Amino acid sequence: MLISHAHARTHAHTAGEIAAAAPDANTLEESAVFAGRFSDAYVLGKVIGEGSWAEVRQCVAAGKSNAEGGTVYAVKILKRDKSKRKHMQNEIAALTRAQHPHCVRLEDVFMEDEIYIVMEQLTGGTVLERIIEMDCYSEADARNVTSQVLVALDYLHGIGIVHRDLKPENLLYVSADPSSPQYDHVKLSDFGFSRASDYHAMHTTCGTPEYMAPEVLTMSAGGYGAKVDLWSMGVVLYVMLAGYFPFQSHSQPTLFRKIMQGEYDFPDAYWADVSEGAKDMIRGMLQADPARRIDALKGLKHAWITERESVSRKKLHGSHRAFLLIRRLPLFTDVSPECLQEVVNNLRFVRVDAGEHIMRSGDVGDSMYFINQVCSCVHVCLCVSMCVCVGGKGWV
């Protein structure tokens, strides 16, 4: 039976006790009796994330506000939807079993009219947000993220859990404070597509298209296994180092064909200064044949991971940060690096101090603005004239 424990903590449970009480995904009973209600244990705060059938909000233990030193948690609130029942079961089962320093920590679960999944709040932002914030992002920084994710995957796969939706948005830093010892600490989050497979083959097509492994797309009779996470991490590593996807197309069938054939390259314009070790690591993860793909343990033993001091701390290619900033617009998600470079070439920087404005409400503009906050009083805008990439080749 799944248990919920109020944060009055008079009957607090340790992580080990939660894991011991965790249900199997196939035996989770919605009719289980829970100790208390969410509103008795927590006070809801502001919304920090939204999806089609769930939202994430801050919360603090009832009776102790944030201002009074109360710990702030993140609570994922899910609608009761029979069509999503399996996803909810899988997520709760995975979170209760995944007790690891590089996995988001589960605090409580309440099953009421809505389902409340209370977790630690990770405030450091996503991996890509951190890259955009940094003045100098290097191969060594990408290696640091990769090694932590591989440690988490080795643990998860060892206890029969497959994440199935690895992407930069689900890799979060613990703290945004550079003085904190947790500043560079990365955790896996959002186990909504995860599966406590217990080493059995899986057959569900799920995940984010650009990060999906070939075997998920082909869906052979034998299904797929934990190495789908290694493929996804290979795509993440490629994006961290280049600023764009290894597989791109405006057409989903073409995108899937490229993925299934493992059709990608390392153009010198963006990869000349990236080490052969990093490229070899990517090749090991982006093997279309899962039998030839490395697993998490082999990844941790790769020289690019183990020979830490030899990994370059040189800033990556000049357009790297701008690529990632531009790709925040859906318009530029699947365009080629050549197309992104054309946008970068047309960018100009605009410094905006407190009280100043770029344009006012009702003004007719002819540019797109990518705004990056430097501090509370200064914003830097990247401005580009309005243009649309056609087929990744031309402009109109």
Secondary structure, 3 states (H helix, E strand, C coil): CCCCCCCCCCCCCCHHHHHHHCCCCCCCCCCCCCCCCHHHHEEEEEEEEECCCEEEEEEEECCCCHHHCCCEEEEEEEECCHHHHHHHHHHHHHHHHCCCCCECCEEEEEECCEEEEEEECCCCCEHHHHHHHCCCCEHHHHHHHHHHHHHHHHHHHHCCEECCCCCHHHEEECCCCCCCCCCCCEEECCCCCCEECCCCCECCCCCCHHHCCHHHHHCCCCCECCCHHHHHHHHHHHHHHHCCCCCCCCCHHHHHHHHHHCCCCCCHHHHCCCCHHHHHHHHHHCCCCCCCCCCHHHHHCCHHHHCHHHCCCCECCCCHHHHHHHCCCHHHCCCCHHHHHHHHHCCEEEEEECCCCCCCCCCCCCEEEEEEEEECCEEEEEEEECCCEECCCEEC
